């Protein structure tokens, strides 16, 4: 359903040279460059960047309050997410991603990868695309996500996964596959764009905006965060595959091809809530035993503009 990064929708020409640089010194790849070198590289591309140090959420909010033009975020998915949520729905500003984390799920889905200075050089011939977000209303409140939200095995794994042990995609894939083997599935009847689905015992339900989530688990290899839709990935417990099959599929980027996996595109999803744990990107919403209701998820099409490298030259 989604094109590769090379065939993303037509890009509009950017026109902003004002820029703000957000740099996360705690990101896994932060030693690969420095704010001074990034500022210098942005100047070479014709931007007028201002570096803003952000040590916490309050600093980030202050740095972005009056930001205009392009906000370059040098960091991992968590930093990109935090900045994107501040910028969503605002006019006169776009997001430029300089991936410096471990997973970089957002950048990779958009075809943005490489060393920080090389990424900036690639922005010489770049335009903007509309980046979707996901938003949901649930018993615990309202949330926004860039990558994914969901319940089942991965939410439980994320609750137990220790990022201090290293954000290893292999370790995470092993934990997820092992959980599949013993997980007590939830019988749920989802509603996709108004169409009620048969009640099914699911090992996993993931509403994906990007192709991967968490420590680079590529559960939706056809997802496109610029197409105005979300991908609903489900694993049917009744036909679940074996441990080795899931590990091999994740390694081959063929998770969606397994017989127990279903992938549907939808703009609006309702998921019954029976107290189960959920995750929203990398954050866990703990289980609430005895609480019932519904989690309503919908796409927010083109919530913000994002800068994407391209082959053509684009004027600013």
N, C-alpha and C positions, 0 to 999 in steps of 0.2 A: 504494500500500500504506500510505502514511503520511498522516495528516491534516495540515491546515495548522495553524499555531501556535494558531489560535483554537479548534481542536477537539481539542487534546491531551487525554489521559486525565483523568478527574475528579481534582481536586486535594484533597489532605487539608489540614486546617486546621493552620497552623503554631502553635506555642505558645512559641517561644523569643524572648526579648528580648536575651539576651546576644549580643554580636556582636564579631567581630574584623575589622578592615579591613586588607587587604593592598593596597598601592598601588605600582604599578610606574612609577617616574618616567621610565623609558626607553621606555615605550610611545609609539606614534605620536601618540596623542591625549592625552597626559598634561598638556599645556598647557591643556586645556579645563576643568580644575578643579584643586583642590588637596586634600590630605588634610584640612585644617581644614574646608573647605567640605563635603566629603563626610561627615565626622563630624557636623557641624552638621545636615546633611540627614537623616542616619540617626537622630539624636536626635529630630528633628521627627516621625519615623515611629514613635517609641516604642521604639527600640532603645537599648541601652546599649553603644555601640561602644568598643573599645580599638584605637587605631591602632598597628600594628607595622611599623616600617621593615624592609624586607628587601632587602639589597643583593646577596645571593647565595643559593645553595641551602641553605647551612648556616643562614642567618638564617631562611629560609622554614620549614625543618624545625623550628627552635626555636619560631617563632611559632605553628605549628600543632600542636605536640606536645600541648598541653592545651586546645586550642580546643574550645569547646562552643557550642551555639546555632547562629548563622549566621556563616559566614565569607564576607564580601564581598570579592571580588577585583576590583580596578580595574586593568585592564591588557588586553593582547592575548591571543590564543589560547595563546601559549607560557606566559604567567603563569597563565592559567586551567588549562591542562593540568598544570603543575607542582603547583598547589594541589590539584587534583582527585585526582592520583595519591597524594598524602599522605592525603587524606580518604577514599579509596575503602574500603568495607567497614567503616567506623566508624559506630557508632550515636551518637545524641545530637548530631549535627552535620549541617548542610546547607550547600550552596554557593549564594551569591548573586553573580551575574555583573554587573559594571558595565563594559560593553565600552568600551575605550579604545585598541584597536589599529587596524590597517589593515584586516585581513580580517574579524575577529570572526565566524569561521565557526560557532563553538559557540553564541554568543549569537543570531546571526541564525536559525539552525535552530530555536531555541526561541522565536523571536519577541521577543527582547530586543535592542532597538536604540534609538539616540537619544543625546541629550546626557546625561552622567553624572547630573546633578541631576534630569533628567526621568525617567531610568530608576529612580532611587531613589523618586521620587514615585509611579511606577507600581507599586511594591511595596506601596503602601498597601492594595490589594485583591489580595493574592497568596496562593498556596498552594504546595505542593511537589509535584513529580512525580519518579518514580524515573528516574534517568539511567543508561543502559547505558554500559559500557566494552567495548572489545575487548581480548582478551589472546591472546598467541601464544607458542608454543614453537618455536624455530628452531635451526639449527646454531650461531648466534652467541649463543644464550641465550634468556632470557624477556623479554617486553616487554608494555607496556600502551599502548593508544591511545584517544584521545577521538574523533578525526576519522576517520582512515583509515590503512590500511597497504596496501602493494602493491608490485608489480614491473612492469617494462616501461618504456614511454616516459616516464611521469611521474617515476618514480624516477630515471631517467637525467637528465631535465631538472632535477630538484631538486638532483642532485649538481653540475650545472653552473650552476644559477641563482644569480645574485649578488644577495642581498637588499640589499647595500649600494648597489646601483644603483636602489633604490626598489622597494617591494613593490607593483608595478603588476599588477593582474589582466589588463590588456590585454597587457602585455609577456609575462606568463607564459603566457597563452592562445596568443600567437603562437609562443612557444618550443615549447610542447607540440604545437601543430598542425604546425609545421615538423619536429619530431622524428618525428611520425607518418609523414611522407612517406618518410623514409629509414631508419627503425628496422628492425633485423634481428630479426624476431619469434621468440619462443620457442615451440616446440611443447610444450604442457603439457596434461596430463590432470588436471583438478581433481576433487575429490570434495566434493560439497555434501550435508551431512546424510546421509552414508553412500552417496549415489548417485554412482557414478563417471561423469564426463562424458567425451565423446569427445575424443581428443587433437586440439587445435586450435592453430594458430600465432597467438598473441596479441600484438598490439601493446601492449596494456595490460591489467593485472589489478589492480583496486582493490577492497579490502574496505572499504566505507564505513559509518560510524556516523552522521555528519552529512551534510548535503546538499552541502557544499563542503569542499574541503581546500586546503592551500597558500594562495596568494594569491587566494582567493575563486574557485576553479575549481569550478563547480557541476556535478559529474559525476553526482550521484545526487539529482535534484530531488524524489524521493519518499521519501528516507530519513527515518526518525524515530528519534532516539536514546532513545526511551522505550518502544519496542514489543517489546523482547526479541529483536530480530533484527538482522542485518547485511545490507547490500545488496552483492551481488557484481557489480561492473561489469566487463565484458570487451569488448575491441574485437578482432574477428576480422580478422586481416591479409588473409585471402583475399578479403574483401569490403570492404576499407577504403574509406572515402569520400575525397573530395578535400580539399585544404587548406582551401579556402573553405567547404566544407560543415561542417567541424569548428569553424572560427571562428564561422560564423553560428549554429550550434547552441549553442555556449557563450554567445554573446551573447543568444540567445533563451530560454535556460534550457530547451532541448529536446534536450540531449545524448543522453538515453536513447531518443529517438525515431528516431535514425539506424539504418539497416539493418544497419550493422556492429557495433552496440552491443547487448549483452545484459545484462539486469539481473535477478538472481534473489535472493530473500530466503533467508537460511540462518542457522542458529545455529552450525554447525560447518563449517569449510572446511579442506581439506588442499590445499596447493599444492606440487608437486614443486620441490625446490631443486637447481639445477644450477650454483650459484655466482653467480647473478645478483644485482645490487644490489637492495636493498629500501629503502623508506622506512617509518618509523613516525611518523605525524604529520609534523612538520617535520624530523625527524632521519633521516639517511641511514645505512643499514647497508651498508658498501661491499661490492662484489663480492668473492667468494672463489673465484677460478678453481681448478677441480679438486675442489672440495668438493661433495658431493652429500648429499641427504637429503630432508627434508620440513619445510615450515612449516605448523604446525597452529594455526589461528585459531579462536577461539570467542567468543561473546558472553558478557559477564558482566552478566546482567540486573539492573537496579536497583542498580548498584554503589554509588551514592551519591544522596542526595536533593538536588534543585536547586530553588531558589526561582524561580517563574515568575509574571510579572504576570497578573492576571485581572480580570474585571469585577466579580466578587462581592467583598464585604467578607469578610475572614477574620480571626477572632480569633486572638490569639497565646497 
